[in-house]
C-alpha cells in the first residue's frame, strides 16, 4: 500500500514527466520544473499548477515516466523562463499520443 517501487530518490531530473500517485492530484501527469532536494521536487503542468507557483511534491509520491522533455530542462538550465501555455501544450501532446504506459506503470 505504499509508494511506487523502483523510483530511486534523487533520480528525477528537470524535464522528467511524472505521474502523481498520492494526494489530490492522484492520476495526473506533470513535469518536473525544479529540484529542491533529493526527496522533494517542484512539478507544474501550466494549468492547475503554473510555472510561477509549482507544486512541491515528495518523490515517493511520484512515478517517473520513461520520458524527459529536454527543451524544458534546457530552458531551465539556460535561465530562460517557462511559459504556461507552452508547458500545457507539451503535457497535452503527451496525453494525446495515446500512450497509456503511464497508467500501466511503465
C-alpha positions in Angstrom: 0.0 0.0 0.0 2.8 2.3 -0.4 4.6 4.1 -3.0 5.8 3.2 -6.4 8.5 0.6 -6.3 11.6 1.3 -8.3 11.7 5.1 -8.0 15.0 5.9 -6.5 15.1 9.1 -4.5 17.2 11.6 -6.3 16.7 10.0 -9.7 14.4 12.7 -11.0 15.7 15.4 -13.3 14.3 18.7 -14.5 12.1 18.0 -17.5 11.1 14.5 -16.4 7.5 13.6 -16.9 5.9 12.2 -13.8 2.7 10.6 -12.8 1.3 11.6 -9.3 0.5 8.6 -7.2 -0.7 10.3 -4.0 -2.7 13.3 -3.0 -5.4 15.4 -4.6 -3.6 15.2 -8.0 -3.5 11.4 -8.0 -3.7 10.1 -11.6 -2.4 13.3 -13.3 0.7 14.0 -15.2 3.2 16.8 -14.5 6.6 17.9 -15.5 9.5 18.4 -13.0 10.4 22.1 -13.3 12.8 22.3 -10.3 14.5 20.2 -7.6 14.6 21.3 -4.0 16.4 18.2 -2.6 16.8 14.5 -3.3 13.4 13.9 -1.8 11.4 17.0 -2.9 10.8 18.4 -6.4 8.7 21.1 -8.0 6.1 20.0 -10.6 3.9 22.0 -12.9 1.6 21.4 -15.8 0.9 25.0 -16.9 -2.7 24.8 -15.9 -3.6 23.7 -12.4 0.0 24.5 -11.3 1.6 27.2 -13.3 5.4 27.5 -13.5 5.3 30.6 -11.3 3.7 28.6 -8.5 4.7 25.0 -8.9 3.6 22.2 -6.6 6.2 20.9 -4.1 6.0 17.1 -4.1 7.7 14.2 -2.3 9.4 12.0 -4.9 8.0 8.9 -3.0 4.5 10.0 -4.3 5.6 10.2 -7.9 6.1 7.7 -10.6 8.7 8.6 -13.2 7.7 8.0 -16.8 10.3 7.0 -19.4 10.2 10.4 -20.9 12.2 13.7 -20.4 11.3 16.9 -22.1 14.8 18.1 -22.9 13.5 21.5 -24.1 12.1 22.1 -20.6 15.4 21.1 -19.0 17.3 23.3 -21.5 15.2 26.3 -20.8 15.6 25.9 -17.0 19.3 25.3 -17.3 19.7 28.3 -19.5 17.8 30.6 -17.2 15.1 31.1 -19.8 11.5 31.5 -18.4 9.0 28.7 -19.0 5.6 29.7 -20.5 2.5 28.2 -19.0 0.7 27.8 -22.4 3.8 26.2 -23.9 4.2 23.8 -21.0 0.4 22.9 -21.0 0.7 22.2 -24.7 3.7 19.8 -24.1 1.7 17.9 -21.4 -1.4 17.7 -23.6 0.6 16.3 -26.5 1.9 13.6 -24.3 -1.6 12.7 -23.2 -3.0 12.9 -26.8 -0.3 10.5 -28.1 -2.5 7.6 -27.0 0.4 6.5 -24.8 -1.1 4.6 -21.9 2.2 3.3 -20.4 1.9 5.8 -17.6 -1.3 4.0 -16.5 0.4 0.7 -16.5 3.4 1.8 -14.5 5.8 1.6 -17.4 
